[in-house]
Amino acid sequence: MRDAGLGLAVMKNLENGKISPTRFGADIYVGADLVRRRLDEWGSRLSAESLRERHWVSAESLWERHLVSAESLWERHWVRAESLWERHLVSAESLWERHLVSGESLRERHLVSGESLWERHLVSAESLWERHWVSAESLWERHWVRAESLWERHLVSAESLWERHLVRAESLRERHLVSAESLWERHLVSAESLRERHLVSAEALWERHWMSEACFVQNKF
């Protein structure tokens, strides 16, 4: 490495004109080929080492980049995973909250619906009960009205029949009395007629008896 550095310095000085051939002598030119060969060897070595170093540097850079990229990707993966996990948890919490809210809402609606149905059932039951009582009262009133009406009709009919019975009885009594009076009158008339006839017959018989006695006496004497 020291000879290669010296050779490179000499070659640079010769090319730049800082070193003249006459100063060091002719042996510089003689050793120029050797120097060039060494330089070529060292240049190839340097080039190989440089390529090797560049390869290692590039490899290290790529590895570092790979690691950096891997770390970045890993960090991104973790960040994304954490973000997704957070989103998942947030979504799960949101869904759970919605589920609870929906459950509470459905429970409240169920209770409200149950209370509404119960109230409707009670209102319907009360309405039916009131209608039943109104209908029962109406039927009872109608029954009493009809019973009173029938009773009044029965009493009126009974009174009418009694009046007719009394009227008929009075009429029959009057007819009986009239008939009795007529029969009595007829009986009296008939009795008087029979008495008159009896008297007339008796008188006639008595006259005939006296006349017969008189005739007998006359005939006797």
PyMOL commands that place a pseudoatom at each C-alpha (Angstrom):
pseudoatom trace, name=CA, resn=MET, resi=1, chain=A, elem=C, hetatm=0, pos=[0.000, 0.000, 0.000]
pseudoatom trace, name=CA, resn=ARG, resi=2, chain=A, elem=C, hetatm=0, pos=[2.953, 2.363, 0.746]
pseudoatom trace, name=CA, resn=ASP, resi=3, chain=A, elem=C, hetatm=0, pos=[4.653, 1.600, -2.658]
pseudoatom trace, name=CA, resn=ALA, resi=4, chain=A, elem=C, hetatm=0, pos=[1.399, 2.010, -4.446]
pseudoatom trace, name=CA, resn=GLY, resi=5, chain=A, elem=C, hetatm=0, pos=[0.880, 5.328, -2.769]
pseudoatom trace, name=CA, resn=LEU, resi=6, chain=A, elem=C, hetatm=0, pos=[4.403, 6.441, -3.649]
pseudoatom trace, name=CA, resn=GLY, resi=7, chain=A, elem=C, hetatm=0, pos=[3.976, 5.332, -7.250]
pseudoatom trace, name=CA, resn=LEU, resi=8, chain=A, elem=C, hetatm=0, pos=[0.694, 7.157, -7.537]
pseudoatom trace, name=CA, resn=ALA, resi=9, chain=A, elem=C, hetatm=0, pos=[2.247, 10.290, -6.113]
pseudoatom trace, name=CA, resn=VAL, resi=10, chain=A, elem=C, hetatm=0, pos=[5.201, 10.081, -8.573]
pseudoatom trace, name=CA, resn=MET, resi=11, chain=A, elem=C, hetatm=0, pos=[2.918, 9.512, -11.533]
pseudoatom trace, name=CA, resn=LYS, resi=12, chain=A, elem=C, hetatm=0, pos=[0.733, 12.423, -10.567]
pseudoatom trace, name=CA, resn=ASN, resi=13, chain=A, elem=C, hetatm=0, pos=[3.765, 14.674, -10.125]
pseudoatom trace, name=CA, resn=LEU, resi=14, chain=A, elem=C, hetatm=0, pos=[5.201, 13.565, -13.498]
pseudoatom trace, name=CA, resn=GLU, resi=15, chain=A, elem=C, hetatm=0, pos=[1.923, 14.189, -15.217]
pseudoatom trace, name=CA, resn=ASN, resi=16, chain=A, elem=C, hetatm=0, pos=[1.519, 17.580, -13.601]
pseudoatom trace, name=CA, resn=GLY, resi=17, chain=A, elem=C, hetatm=0, pos=[5.125, 18.555, -14.412]
pseudoatom trace, name=CA, resn=LYS, resi=18, chain=A, elem=C, hetatm=0, pos=[6.080, 19.071, -10.840]
pseudoatom trace, name=CA, resn=ILE, resi=19, chain=A, elem=C, hetatm=0, pos=[8.932, 16.550, -11.137]
pseudoatom trace, name=CA, resn=SER, resi=20, chain=A, elem=C, hetatm=0, pos=[11.429, 16.716, -14.018]
pseudoatom trace, name=CA, resn=PRO, resi=21, chain=A, elem=C, hetatm=0, pos=[13.310, 13.673, -15.281]
pseudoatom trace, name=CA, resn=THR, resi=22, chain=A, elem=C, hetatm=0, pos=[16.633, 15.271, -14.828]
pseudoatom trace, name=CA, resn=ARG, resi=23, chain=A, elem=C, hetatm=0, pos=[16.160, 15.696, -11.110]
pseudoatom trace, name=CA, resn=PHE, resi=24, chain=A, elem=C, hetatm=0, pos=[15.862, 11.998, -10.250]
pseudoatom trace, name=CA, resn=GLY, resi=25, chain=A, elem=C, hetatm=0, pos=[17.791, 10.606, -13.084]
pseudoatom trace, name=CA, resn=ALA, resi=26, chain=A, elem=C, hetatm=0, pos=[17.122, 8.062, -15.702]
pseudoatom trace, name=CA, resn=ASP, resi=27, chain=A, elem=C, hetatm=0, pos=[16.258, 5.333, -13.246]
pseudoatom trace, name=CA, resn=ILE, resi=28, chain=A, elem=C, hetatm=0, pos=[12.826, 6.879, -12.883]
pseudoatom trace, name=CA, resn=TYR, resi=29, chain=A, elem=C, hetatm=0, pos=[12.110, 6.065, -16.471]
pseudoatom trace, name=CA, resn=VAL, resi=30, chain=A, elem=C, hetatm=0, pos=[13.635, 2.681, -16.065]
pseudoatom trace, name=CA, resn=GLY, resi=31, chain=A, elem=C, hetatm=0, pos=[11.448, 1.891, -13.118]
pseudoatom trace, name=CA, resn=ALA, resi=32, chain=A, elem=C, hetatm=0, pos=[8.460, 3.425, -14.707]
pseudoatom trace, name=CA, resn=ASP, resi=33, chain=A, elem=C, hetatm=0, pos=[7.337, 0.130, -16.190]
pseudoatom trace, name=CA, resn=LEU, resi=34, chain=A, elem=C, hetatm=0, pos=[7.790, -1.593, -12.873]
pseudoatom trace, name=CA, resn=VAL, resi=35, chain=A, elem=C, hetatm=0, pos=[5.904, 1.179, -11.203]
pseudoatom trace, name=CA, resn=ARG, resi=36, chain=A, elem=C, hetatm=0, pos=[3.169, 1.023, -13.790]
pseudoatom trace, name=CA, resn=ARG, resi=37, chain=A, elem=C, hetatm=0, pos=[2.929, -2.730, -13.409]
pseudoatom trace, name=CA, resn=ARG, resi=38, chain=A, elem=C, hetatm=0, pos=[2.768, -2.363, -9.683]
pseudoatom trace, name=CA, resn=LEU, resi=39, chain=A, elem=C, hetatm=0, pos=[0.296, 0.392, -10.096]
pseudoatom trace, name=CA, resn=ASP, resi=40, chain=A, elem=C, hetatm=0, pos=[-1.770, -1.776, -12.407]
pseudoatom trace, name=CA, resn=GLU, resi=41, chain=A, elem=C, hetatm=0, pos=[-1.613, -4.622, -9.915]
pseudoatom trace, name=CA, resn=TRP, resi=42, chain=A, elem=C, hetatm=0, pos=[-2.378, -2.327, -7.055]
pseudoatom trace, name=CA, resn=GLY, resi=43, chain=A, elem=C, hetatm=0, pos=[-4.998, -0.586, -9.125]
pseudoatom trace, name=CA, resn=SER, resi=44, chain=A, elem=C, hetatm=0, pos=[-6.648, -3.895, -9.921]
pseudoatom trace, name=CA, resn=ARG, resi=45, chain=A, elem=C, hetatm=0, pos=[-6.342, -4.835, -6.262]
pseudoatom trace, name=CA, resn=LEU, resi=46, chain=A, elem=C, hetatm=0, pos=[-7.595, -1.446, -5.281]
pseudoatom trace, name=CA, resn=SER, resi=47, chain=A, elem=C, hetatm=0, pos=[-10.371, -1.769, -7.840]
pseudoatom trace, name=CA, resn=ALA, resi=48, chain=A, elem=C, hetatm=0, pos=[-11.257, -5.240, -6.537]
pseudoatom trace, name=CA, resn=GLU, resi=49, chain=A, elem=C, hetatm=0, pos=[-11.065, -4.013, -2.967]
pseudoatom trace, name=CA, resn=SER, resi=50, chain=A, elem=C, hetatm=0, pos=[-13.006, -0.936, -3.964]
pseudoatom trace, name=CA, resn=LEU, resi=51, chain=A, elem=C, hetatm=0, pos=[-15.619, -3.087, -5.677]
pseudoatom trace, name=CA, resn=ARG, resi=52, chain=A, elem=C, hetatm=0, pos=[-15.586, -5.379, -2.715]
pseudoatom trace, name=CA, resn=GLU, resi=53, chain=A, elem=C, hetatm=0, pos=[-15.893, -2.438, -0.385]
pseudoatom trace, name=CA, resn=ARG, resi=54, chain=A, elem=C, hetatm=0, pos=[-18.544, -0.963, -2.613]
pseudoatom trace, name=CA, resn=HIS, resi=55, chain=A, elem=C, hetatm=0, pos=[-20.249, -4.316, -2.688]
pseudoatom trace, name=CA, resn=TRP, resi=56, chain=A, elem=C, hetatm=0, pos=[-20.102, -4.493, 1.085]
pseudoatom trace, name=CA, resn=VAL, resi=57, chain=A, elem=C, hetatm=0, pos=[-21.107, -0.876, 1.347]
pseudoatom trace, name=CA, resn=SER, resi=58, chain=A, elem=C, hetatm=0, pos=[-23.901, -1.495, -1.139]
pseudoatom trace, name=CA, resn=ALA, resi=59, chain=A, elem=C, hetatm=0, pos=[-24.779, -4.715, 0.649]
pseudoatom trace, name=CA, resn=GLU, resi=60, chain=A, elem=C, hetatm=0, pos=[-24.663, -2.950, 3.998]
pseudoatom trace, name=CA, resn=SER, resi=61, chain=A, elem=C, hetatm=0, pos=[-26.656, -0.085, 2.502]
pseudoatom trace, name=CA, resn=LEU, resi=62, chain=A, elem=C, hetatm=0, pos=[-29.132, -2.513, 0.996]
pseudoatom trace, name=CA, resn=TRP, resi=63, chain=A, elem=C, hetatm=0, pos=[-29.231, -4.437, 4.263]
pseudoatom trace, name=CA, resn=GLU, resi=64, chain=A, elem=C, hetatm=0, pos=[-29.671, -1.227, 6.164]
pseudoatom trace, name=CA, resn=ARG, resi=65, chain=A, elem=C, hetatm=0, pos=[-32.283, -0.162, 3.675]
pseudoatom trace, name=CA, resn=HIS, resi=66, chain=A, elem=C, hetatm=0, pos=[-33.805, -3.615, 3.924]
pseudoatom trace, name=CA, resn=LEU, resi=67, chain=A, elem=C, hetatm=0, pos=[-33.757, -3.400, 7.679]
pseudoatom trace, name=CA, resn=VAL, resi=68, chain=A, elem=C, hetatm=0, pos=[-35.000, 0.147, 7.581]
pseudoatom trace, name=CA, resn=SER, resi=69, chain=A, elem=C, hetatm=0, pos=[-37.672, -0.887, 5.071]
pseudoatom trace, name=CA, resn=ALA, resi=70, chain=A, elem=C, hetatm=0, pos=[-38.423, -3.976, 7.137]
pseudoatom trace, name=CA, resn=GLU, resi=71, chain=A, elem=C, hetatm=0, pos=[-38.550, -1.905, 10.284]
pseudoatom trace, name=CA, resn=SER, resi=72, chain=A, elem=C, hetatm=0, pos=[-40.662, 0.665, 8.451]
pseudoatom trace, name=CA, resn=LEU, resi=73, chain=A, elem=C, hetatm=0, pos=[-42.890, -2.057, 7.099]
pseudoatom trace, name=CA, resn=TRP, resi=74, chain=A, elem=C, hetatm=0, pos=[-43.003, -3.700, 10.525]
pseudoatom trace, name=CA, resn=GLU, resi=75, chain=A, elem=C, hetatm=0, pos=[-43.759, -0.392, 12.143]
pseudoatom trace, name=CA, resn=ARG, resi=76, chain=A, elem=C, hetatm=0, pos=[-46.330, 0.286, 9.453]
pseudoatom trace, name=CA, resn=HIS, resi=77, chain=A, elem=C, hetatm=0, pos=[-47.676, -3.214, 9.953]
pseudoatom trace, name=CA, resn=TRP, resi=78, chain=A, elem=C, hetatm=0, pos=[-47.878, -2.652, 13.693]
pseudoatom trace, name=CA, resn=VAL, resi=79, chain=A, elem=C, hetatm=0, pos=[-49.292, 0.818, 13.204]
pseudoatom trace, name=CA, resn=ARG, resi=80, chain=A, elem=C, hetatm=0, pos=[-51.785, -0.572, 10.727]
pseudoatom trace, name=CA, resn=ALA, resi=81, chain=A, elem=C, hetatm=0, pos=[-52.451, -3.547, 12.946]
pseudoatom trace, name=CA, resn=GLU, resi=82, chain=A, elem=C, hetatm=0, pos=[-52.864, -1.271, 15.954]
pseudoatom trace, name=CA, resn=SER, resi=83, chain=A, elem=C, hetatm=0, pos=[-55.030, 1.052, 13.850]
pseudoatom trace, name=CA, resn=LEU, resi=84, chain=A, elem=C, hetatm=0, pos=[-57.075, -1.901, 12.618]
pseudoatom trace, name=CA, resn=TRP, resi=85, chain=A, elem=C, hetatm=0, pos=[-57.238, -3.286, 16.153]
pseudoatom trace, name=CA, resn=GLU, resi=86, chain=A, elem=C, hetatm=0, pos=[-58.279, 0.093, 17.461]
pseudoatom trace, name=CA, resn=ARG, resi=87, chain=A, elem=C, hetatm=0, pos=[-60.792, 0.376, 14.658]
pseudoatom trace, name=CA, resn=HIS, resi=88, chain=A, elem=C, hetatm=0, pos=[-61.920, -3.166, 15.393]
pseudoatom trace, name=CA, resn=LEU, resi=89, chain=A, elem=C, hetatm=0, pos=[-62.251, -2.360, 19.073]
pseudoatom trace, name=CA, resn=VAL, resi=90, chain=A, elem=C, hetatm=0, pos=[-63.945, 0.946, 18.277]
pseudoatom trace, name=CA, resn=SER, resi=91, chain=A, elem=C, hetatm=0, pos=[-66.204, -0.834, 15.783]
pseudoatom trace, name=CA, resn=ALA, resi=92, chain=A, elem=C, hetatm=0, pos=[-66.834, -3.628, 18.284]
pseudoatom trace, name=CA, resn=GLU, resi=93, chain=A, elem=C, hetatm=0, pos=[-67.547, -1.096, 21.031]
pseudoatom trace, name=CA, resn=SER, resi=94, chain=A, elem=C, hetatm=0, pos=[-69.728, 0.870, 18.624]
pseudoatom trace, name=CA, resn=LEU, resi=95, chain=A, elem=C, hetatm=0, pos=[-71.550, -2.295, 17.592]
pseudoatom trace, name=CA, resn=TRP, resi=96, chain=A, elem=C, hetatm=0, pos=[-71.856, -3.351, 21.229]
pseudoatom trace, name=CA, resn=GLU, resi=97, chain=A, elem=C, hetatm=0, pos=[-73.128, 0.099, 22.152]
pseudoatom trace, name=CA, resn=ARG, resi=98, chain=A, elem=C, hetatm=0, pos=[-75.508, -0.028, 19.200]
pseudoatom trace, name=CA, resn=HIS, resi=99, chain=A, elem=C, hetatm=0, pos=[-76.517, -3.535, 20.249]
pseudoatom trace, name=CA, resn=LEU, resi=100, chain=A, elem=C, hetatm=0, pos=[-77.089, -2.362, 23.795]
pseudoatom trace, name=CA, resn=VAL, resi=101, chain=A, elem=C, hetatm=0, pos=[-78.867, 0.761, 22.573]
pseudoatom trace, name=CA, resn=SER, resi=102, chain=A, elem=C, hetatm=0, pos=[-80.896, -1.354, 20.140]
pseudoatom trace, name=CA, resn=GLY, resi=103, chain=A, elem=C, hetatm=0, pos=[-81.542, -3.879, 22.916]
pseudoatom trace, name=CA, resn=GLU, resi=104, chain=A, elem=C, hetatm=0, pos=[-82.610, -1.137, 25.298]
pseudoatom trace, name=CA, resn=SER, resi=105, chain=A, elem=C, hetatm=0, pos=[-84.664, 0.487, 22.530]
pseudoatom trace, name=CA, resn=LEU, resi=106, chain=A, elem=C, hetatm=0, pos=[-86.304, -2.844, 21.695]
pseudoatom trace, name=CA, resn=ARG, resi=107, chain=A, elem=C, hetatm=0, pos=[-86.817, -3.537, 25.407]
pseudoatom trace, name=CA, resn=GLU, resi=108, chain=A, elem=C, hetatm=0, pos=[-88.311, -0.071, 25.872]
pseudoatom trace, name=CA, resn=ARG, resi=109, chain=A, elem=C, hetatm=0, pos=[-90.424, -0.542, 22.765]
pseudoatom trace, name=CA, resn=HIS, resi=110, chain=A, elem=C, hetatm=0, pos=[-91.437, -3.990, 24.037]
pseudoatom trace, name=CA, resn=LEU, resi=111, chain=A, elem=C, hetatm=0, pos=[-92.335, -2.539, 27.413]
pseudoatom trace, name=CA, resn=VAL, resi=112, chain=A, elem=C, hetatm=0, pos=[-94.104, 0.414, 25.793]
pseudoatom trace, name=CA, resn=SER, resi=113, chain=A, elem=C, hetatm=0, pos=[-95.870, -1.970, 23.413]
pseudoatom trace, name=CA, resn=GLY, resi=114, chain=A, elem=C, hetatm=0, pos=[-96.690, -4.273, 26.327]
pseudoatom trace, name=CA, resn=GLU, resi=115, chain=A, elem=C, hetatm=0, pos=[-97.993, -1.359, 28.386]
pseudoatom trace, name=CA, resn=SER, resi=116, chain=A, elem=C, hetatm=0, pos=[-99.904, -0.054, 25.359]
pseudoatom trace, name=CA, resn=LEU, resi=117, chain=A, elem=C, hetatm=0, pos=[-101.406, -3.488, 24.717]
pseudoatom trace, name=CA, resn=TRP, resi=118, chain=A, elem=C, hetatm=0, pos=[-102.192, -3.861, 28.427]
pseudoatom trace, name=CA, resn=GLU, resi=119, chain=A, elem=C, hetatm=0, pos=[-103.789, -0.421, 28.482]
pseudoatom trace, name=CA, resn=ARG, resi=120, chain=A, elem=C, hetatm=0, pos=[-105.720, -1.257, 25.327]
pseudoatom trace, name=CA, resn=HIS, resi=121, chain=A, elem=C, hetatm=0, pos=[-106.707, -4.595, 26.881]
pseudoatom trace, name=CA, resn=LEU, resi=122, chain=A, elem=C, hetatm=0, pos=[-107.858, -2.863, 30.057]
pseudoatom trace, name=CA, resn=VAL, resi=123, chain=A, elem=C, hetatm=0, pos=[-109.625, -0.138, 28.068]
pseudoatom trace, name=CA, resn=SER, resi=124, chain=A, elem=C, hetatm=0, pos=[-111.223, -2.798, 25.868]
pseudoatom trace, name=CA, resn=ALA, resi=125, chain=A, elem=C, hetatm=0, pos=[-112.115, -4.869, 28.934]
pseudoatom trace, name=CA, resn=GLU, resi=126, chain=A, elem=C, hetatm=0, pos=[-113.540, -1.792, 30.689]
pseudoatom trace, name=CA, resn=SER, resi=127, chain=A, elem=C, hetatm=0, pos=[-115.385, -0.826, 27.517]
pseudoatom trace, name=CA, resn=LEU, resi=128, chain=A, elem=C, hetatm=0, pos=[-116.758, -4.354, 27.134]
pseudoatom trace, name=CA, resn=TRP, resi=129, chain=A, elem=C, hetatm=0, pos=[-117.634, -4.439, 30.834]
pseudoatom trace, name=CA, resn=GLU, resi=130, chain=A, elem=C, hetatm=0, pos=[-119.361, -1.061, 30.557]
pseudoatom trace, name=CA, resn=ARG, resi=131, chain=A, elem=C, hetatm=0, pos=[-121.140, -2.218, 27.413]
pseudoatom trace, name=CA, resn=HIS, resi=132, chain=A, elem=C, hetatm=0, pos=[-122.091, -5.435, 29.228]
pseudoatom trace, name=CA, resn=TRP, resi=133, chain=A, elem=C, hetatm=0, pos=[-123.467, -3.478, 32.160]
pseudoatom trace, name=CA, resn=VAL, resi=134, chain=A, elem=C, hetatm=0, pos=[-125.188, -0.973, 29.876]
pseudoatom trace, name=CA, resn=SER, resi=135, chain=A, elem=C, hetatm=0, pos=[-126.614, -3.857, 27.851]
pseudoatom trace, name=CA, resn=ALA, resi=136, chain=A, elem=C, hetatm=0, pos=[-127.596, -5.699, 31.051]
pseudoatom trace, name=CA, resn=GLU, resi=137, chain=A, elem=C, hetatm=0, pos=[-129.156, -2.546, 32.506]
pseudoatom trace, name=CA, resn=SER, resi=138, chain=A, elem=C, hetatm=0, pos=[-130.887, -1.858, 29.194]
pseudoatom trace, name=CA, resn=LEU, resi=139, chain=A, elem=C, hetatm=0, pos=[-132.169, -5.439, 29.031]
pseudoatom trace, name=CA, resn=TRP, resi=140, chain=A, elem=C, hetatm=0, pos=[-133.192, -5.287, 32.699]
pseudoatom trace, name=CA, resn=GLU, resi=141, chain=A, elem=C, hetatm=0, pos=[-134.968, -1.990, 32.125]
pseudoatom trace, name=CA, resn=ARG, resi=142, chain=A, elem=C, hetatm=0, pos=[-136.600, -3.413, 29.018]
pseudoatom trace, name=CA, resn=HIS, resi=143, chain=A, elem=C, hetatm=0, pos=[-137.554, -6.513, 31.011]
pseudoatom trace, name=CA, resn=TRP, resi=144, chain=A, elem=C, hetatm=0, pos=[-139.078, -4.403, 33.764]
pseudoatom trace, name=CA, resn=VAL, resi=145, chain=A, elem=C, hetatm=0, pos=[-140.760, -2.094, 31.278]
pseudoatom trace, name=CA, resn=ARG, resi=146, chain=A, elem=C, hetatm=0, pos=[-142.102, -5.110, 29.414]
pseudoatom trace, name=CA, resn=ALA, resi=147, chain=A, elem=C, hetatm=0, pos=[-143.126, -6.788, 32.681]
pseudoatom trace, name=CA, resn=GLU, resi=148, chain=A, elem=C, hetatm=0, pos=[-144.797, -3.581, 33.886]
pseudoatom trace, name=CA, resn=SER, resi=149, chain=A, elem=C, hetatm=0, pos=[-146.452, -3.194, 30.499]
pseudoatom trace, name=CA, resn=LEU, resi=150, chain=A, elem=C, hetatm=0, pos=[-147.639, -6.809, 30.572]
pseudoatom trace, name=CA, resn=TRP, resi=151, chain=A, elem=C, hetatm=0, pos=[-148.765, -6.406, 34.191]
pseudoatom trace, name=CA, resn=GLU, resi=152, chain=A, elem=C, hetatm=0, pos=[-150.625, -3.224, 33.322]
pseudoatom trace, name=CA, resn=ARG, resi=153, chain=A, elem=C, hetatm=0, pos=[-152.138, -4.965, 30.326]
pseudoatom trace, name=CA, resn=HIS, resi=154, chain=A, elem=C, hetatm=0, pos=[-153.006, -7.938, 32.544]
pseudoatom trace, name=CA, resn=LEU, resi=155, chain=A, elem=C, hetatm=0, pos=[-154.594, -5.656, 35.148]
pseudoatom trace, name=CA, resn=VAL, resi=156, chain=A, elem=C, hetatm=0, pos=[-156.401, -3.701, 32.463]
pseudoatom trace, name=CA, resn=SER, resi=157, chain=A, elem=C, hetatm=0, pos=[-157.525, -6.957, 30.865]
pseudoatom trace, name=CA, resn=ALA, resi=158, chain=A, elem=C, hetatm=0, pos=[-158.555, -8.313, 34.276]
pseudoatom trace, name=CA, resn=GLU, resi=159, chain=A, elem=C, hetatm=0, pos=[-160.410, -5.107, 35.112]
pseudoatom trace, name=CA, resn=SER, resi=160, chain=A, elem=C, hetatm=0, pos=[-162.003, -5.176, 31.699]
pseudoatom trace, name=CA, resn=LEU, resi=161, chain=A, elem=C, hetatm=0, pos=[-162.977, -8.821, 32.136]
pseudoatom trace, name=CA, resn=TRP, resi=162, chain=A, elem=C, hetatm=0, pos=[-164.277, -8.084, 35.652]
pseudoatom trace, name=CA, resn=GLU, resi=163, chain=A, elem=C, hetatm=0, pos=[-166.241, -5.135, 34.376]
pseudoatom trace, name=CA, resn=ARG, resi=164, chain=A, elem=C, hetatm=0, pos=[-167.568, -7.261, 31.563]
pseudoatom trace, name=CA, resn=HIS, resi=165, chain=A, elem=C, hetatm=0, pos=[-168.347, -10.017, 34.089]
pseudoatom trace, name=CA, resn=LEU, resi=166, chain=A, elem=C, hetatm=0, pos=[-170.135, -7.560, 36.354]
pseudoatom trace, name=CA, resn=VAL, resi=167, chain=A, elem=C, hetatm=0, pos=[-171.938, -5.996, 33.447]
pseudoatom trace, name=CA, resn=ARG, resi=168, chain=A, elem=C, hetatm=0, pos=[-172.904, -9.420, 32.195]
pseudoatom trace, name=CA, resn=ALA, resi=169, chain=A, elem=C, hetatm=0, pos=[-173.913, -10.508, 35.707]
pseudoatom trace, name=CA, resn=GLU, resi=170, chain=A, elem=C, hetatm=0, pos=[-175.961, -7.379, 36.156]
pseudoatom trace, name=CA, resn=SER, resi=171, chain=A, elem=C, hetatm=0, pos=[-177.478, -7.897, 32.749]
pseudoatom trace, name=CA, resn=LEU, resi=172, chain=A, elem=C, hetatm=0, pos=[-178.223, -11.530, 33.549]
pseudoatom trace, name=CA, resn=ARG, resi=173, chain=A, elem=C, hetatm=0, pos=[-179.618, -10.503, 36.955]
pseudoatom trace, name=CA, resn=GLU, resi=174, chain=A, elem=C, hetatm=0, pos=[-181.745, -7.874, 35.344]
pseudoatom trace, name=CA, resn=ARG, resi=175, chain=A, elem=C, hetatm=0, pos=[-182.846, -10.377, 32.748]
pseudoatom trace, name=CA, resn=HIS, resi=176, chain=A, elem=C, hetatm=0, pos=[-183.472, -12.942, 35.506]
pseudoatom trace, name=CA, resn=LEU, resi=177, chain=A, elem=C, hetatm=0, pos=[-185.515, -10.428, 37.473]
pseudoatom trace, name=CA, resn=VAL, resi=178, chain=A, elem=C, hetatm=0, pos=[-187.387, -9.378, 34.376]
pseudoatom trace, name=CA, resn=SER, resi=179, chain=A, elem=C, hetatm=0, pos=[-187.923, -13.004, 33.491]
pseudoatom trace, name=CA, resn=ALA, resi=180, chain=A, elem=C, hetatm=0, pos=[-188.968, -13.800, 37.059]
pseudoatom trace, name=CA, resn=GLU, resi=181, chain=A, elem=C, hetatm=0, pos=[-191.338, -10.865, 37.143]
pseudoatom trace, name=CA, resn=SER, resi=182, chain=A, elem=C, hetatm=0, pos=[-192.687, -11.902, 33.787]
pseudoatom trace, name=CA, resn=LEU, resi=183, chain=A, elem=C, hetatm=0, pos=[-193.080, -15.482, 34.939]
pseudoatom trace, name=CA, resn=TRP, resi=184, chain=A, elem=C, hetatm=0, pos=[-194.673, -14.303, 38.203]
pseudoatom trace, name=CA, resn=GLU, resi=185, chain=A, elem=C, hetatm=0, pos=[-197.000, -12.071, 36.320]
pseudoatom trace, name=CA, resn=ARG, resi=186, chain=A, elem=C, hetatm=0, pos=[-197.753, -14.930, 34.002]
pseudoatom trace, name=CA, resn=HIS, resi=187, chain=A, elem=C, hetatm=0, pos=[-198.206, -17.208, 37.026]
pseudoatom trace, name=CA, resn=LEU, resi=188, chain=A, elem=C, hetatm=0, pos=[-200.518, -14.729, 38.692]
pseudoatom trace, name=CA, resn=VAL, resi=189, chain=A, elem=C, hetatm=0, pos=[-202.441, -14.198, 35.492]
pseudoatom trace, name=CA, resn=SER, resi=190, chain=A, elem=C, hetatm=0, pos=[-202.621, -17.934, 34.996]
pseudoatom trace, name=CA, resn=ALA, resi=191, chain=A, elem=C, hetatm=0, pos=[-203.626, -18.429, 38.647]
pseudoatom trace, name=CA, resn=GLU, resi=192, chain=A, elem=C, hetatm=0, pos=[-206.278, -15.772, 38.388]
pseudoatom trace, name=CA, resn=SER, resi=193, chain=A, elem=C, hetatm=0, pos=[-207.440, -17.267, 35.142]
pseudoatom trace, name=CA, resn=LEU, resi=194, chain=A, elem=C, hetatm=0, pos=[-207.516, -20.726, 36.688]
pseudoatom trace, name=CA, resn=ARG, resi=195, chain=A, elem=C, hetatm=0, pos=[-209.260, -19.347, 39.778]
pseudoatom trace, name=CA, resn=GLU, resi=196, chain=A, elem=C, hetatm=0, pos=[-211.751, -17.579, 37.615]
pseudoatom trace, name=CA, resn=ARG, resi=197, chain=A, elem=C, hetatm=0, pos=[-212.193, -20.721, 35.597]
pseudoatom trace, name=CA, resn=HIS, resi=198, chain=A, elem=C, hetatm=0, pos=[-212.423, -22.738, 38.828]
pseudoatom trace, name=CA, resn=LEU, resi=199, chain=A, elem=C, hetatm=0, pos=[-215.037, -20.359, 40.206]
pseudoatom trace, name=CA, resn=VAL, resi=200, chain=A, elem=C, hetatm=0, pos=[-216.899, -20.349, 36.956]
pseudoatom trace, name=CA, resn=SER, resi=201, chain=A, elem=C, hetatm=0, pos=[-216.735, -24.110, 36.848]
pseudoatom trace, name=CA, resn=ALA, resi=202, chain=A, elem=C, hetatm=0, pos=[-217.741, -24.342, 40.504]
pseudoatom trace, name=CA, resn=GLU, resi=203, chain=A, elem=C, hetatm=0, pos=[-220.615, -21.955, 39.953]
pseudoatom trace, name=CA, resn=ALA, resi=204, chain=A, elem=C, hetatm=0, pos=[-221.602, -23.912, 36.929]
pseudoatom trace, name=CA, resn=LEU, resi=205, chain=A, elem=C, hetatm=0, pos=[-221.372, -27.157, 38.817]
pseudoatom trace, name=CA, resn=TRP, resi=206, chain=A, elem=C, hetatm=0, pos=[-223.234, -25.655, 41.759]
pseudoatom trace, name=CA, resn=GLU, resi=207, chain=A, elem=C, hetatm=0, pos=[-225.919, -24.344, 39.473]
pseudoatom trace, name=CA, resn=ARG, resi=208, chain=A, elem=C, hetatm=0, pos=[-226.138, -27.715, 37.812]
pseudoatom trace, name=CA, resn=HIS, resi=209, chain=A, elem=C, hetatm=0, pos=[-226.315, -29.350, 41.239]
pseudoatom trace, name=CA, resn=TRP, resi=210, chain=A, elem=C, hetatm=0, pos=[-229.089, -27.073, 42.390]
pseudoatom trace, name=CA, resn=MET, resi=211, chain=A, elem=C, hetatm=0, pos=[-230.885, -27.492, 39.152]
pseudoatom trace, name=CA, resn=SER, resi=212, chain=A, elem=C, hetatm=0, pos=[-230.515, -31.220, 39.428]
pseudoatom trace, name=CA, resn=GLU, resi=213, chain=A, elem=C, hetatm=0, pos=[-231.755, -31.126, 43.011]
pseudoatom trace, name=CA, resn=ALA, resi=214, chain=A, elem=C, hetatm=0, pos=[-234.610, -28.987, 41.997]
pseudoatom trace, name=CA, resn=CYS, resi=215, chain=A, elem=C, hetatm=0, pos=[-235.490, -31.310, 39.174]
pseudoatom trace, name=CA, resn=PHE, resi=216, chain=A, elem=C, hetatm=0, pos=[-235.281, -34.285, 41.547]
pseudoatom trace, name=CA, resn=VAL, resi=217, chain=A, elem=C, hetatm=0, pos=[-237.503, -32.613, 44.039]
pseudoatom trace, name=CA, resn=GLN, resi=218, chain=A, elem=C, hetatm=0, pos=[-239.993, -31.673, 41.396]
pseudoatom trace, name=CA, resn=ASN, resi=219, chain=A, elem=C, hetatm=0, pos=[-240.001, -35.162, 40.040]
pseudoatom trace, name=CA, resn=LYS, resi=220, chain=A, elem=C, hetatm=0, pos=[-240.438, -36.561, 43.505]
pseudoatom trace, name=CA, resn=PHE, resi=221, chain=A, elem=C, hetatm=0, pos=[-243.394, -34.588, 44.364]
for i in range(1, 221): cmd.bond("trace and resi %d" % i, "trace and resi %d" % (i + 1))
show_as sticks, trace
zoom trace
